[in-house]
Amino acid sequence: MDKKVKVLIVDDHEAIRKQYTDTIQGEENFIVIAEAENAQEGYDKITKLKPDIAVIDIDLPPGNNGLELSKVIKKEIPETEIIIMTGYDKDEGYFSEAMDIDVSGYVTKDKIFELITAINTVIEGGNYISPKVHKFLKNRYEKRKTILDDIPGLNTLTEREIDVIKLVSENKPNKEIGEILFIEERTVETHRKNICKKLNLKGRNALLSFAIQNKHLI
């Protein structure tokens, strides 16, 4: 490796940040370039320093948690890979949300030794999921397979239509969806109609109901 991998840590506990820093900097090819104790500070430092890897605690104060920060970073600085550190190893909802955001790593806090493996895996272009939550990955696959079997039309959706469904699941109006996707409001409406036709969804709120129920599987 020609240069050191730049890592930035976001966690609200100083002792944990130190533990992560000591673990990471114990490796010859890694360097921690900064630390942050909350989501806003994390955002400011990540956007300014643009690290190779951002290690982000899933639970950050004040009201903005690590998943919300990760979602913003993925959109604004896609070149920074994100590894989520979590104490919620029994919460499948958080895992699904992290997978929806497309983070590169998901490591449980009680397995800090896995952090180095995760960073190495991500730098080499892979994704790392802690074995402790592999059951969630399996459940996600099985649920997705079931829904694909039950609703064959899902296989015909375009990437843009899937983007629209995910934003509909957040209860966003057509105008806002258009602004996010850089398309006209009427184009959003056309996508919604095409989605409903492909999925055989009928009724005023059918698409919203479907999107909310299945947002973690699409």
C-alpha positions, -999 to +999 in steps of 0.1 A: +000+000+000+016+033-012-002+056+013-019+053+046-056+048+047-072+079+063-098+071+089-122+095+108-141+084+139-175+096+150-187+085+184-200+104+214-180+086+240-144+098+244-132+064+258-146+045+229-131+069+204-097+064+220-102+026+219-110+028+182-081+052+175-056+030+194-068-001+176-067+015+141-033+033+146-018+001+158-018-009+121+011+004+100-011+014+070-039+032+088-040+067+103-068+084+122-070+119+109-098+133+131-124+124+157-159+138+162-183+135+191-217+142+174-234+141+140-229+177+132-192+177+141-189+145+121-205+160+091-183+191+092-151+172+095-160+145+070-170+170+044-138+191+050-112+163+053-128+136+030-114+105+047-111+072+030-131+056+058-156+071+082-162+049+113-196+060+126-214+051+158-251+042+150-263+061+180-253+098+180-266+129+198-285+151+197-315+140+175-294+130+145-282+095+147-254+078+128-276+063+101-290+097+092-254+111+091-243+082+069-272+088+045-261+124+040-225+114+036-233+087+010-251+113-011-226+142-007-193+124-004-197+090-020-159+085-022-158+081+016-166+046+026-187+042+058-184+015+085-212+015+111-203+005+147-234-007+165-244-019+200-278-029+186-268-064+175-304-077+181-322-049+162-329-060+126-345-027+118-313-008+122-294-034+101-320-031+073-318+007+073-280+005+071-282-019+042-306+005+025-281+033+029-255+010+013-229+013+040-197-007+034-194-022+068-215-031+098-196-041+130-209-049+165-192-029+192-184-060+213-162-072+184-139-043+181-111-066+168-132-070+137-128-033+129-094-038+113-107-067+092-136-045+082-114-016+071-091-039+051-121-056+034-136-022+025-104-007+012-100-038-010-134-031-025-155-055-005-182-052+022-179-064+058-208-076+079-201-088+114-209-126+117-229-118+147-256-102+125-254-126+095-288-139+104-302-105+095-286-107+061-301-141+056-335-129+067-333-099+044-325-122+014-353-146+023-379-119+027-368-103-006-371-137-024-406-141-009-418-108-021-403-113-055-422-146-058-454-130-046-451-099-068-432-108-100-436-073-113-409-062-089-384-077-113-395-053-140-389-021-120-362+002-133-336+017-110-353+051-112-387+035-102-370+019-072-356+053-062-391+067-064-405+039-042-379+045-016-387+082-015-425+076-015-419+054+016-406+085+033-439+102+025-423+128+003-445+146-022-439+144-059-423+179-061-397+170-034-391+136-050-385+154-083-360+179-067-341+150-051-339+130-083-334+160-106-365+152-126-398+171-134-427+167-110-448+153-138-421+127-145-424+115-109-462+112-114-455+091-146-431+069-127-457+064-099-484+054-124-460+029-141-450+014-108-486+009-098-493-007-132-463-031-129-472-041-093-510-041-098-515-016-071-549+000-070-563+028-048-552+063-038-527+052-011-518+017-024-483+028-035-476+046-002-487+015+018-466-008-004-436+014-002-437+017+036-442-020+042-414-031+018-389-003+018-362-025+034-366-052+008-364-032-024 
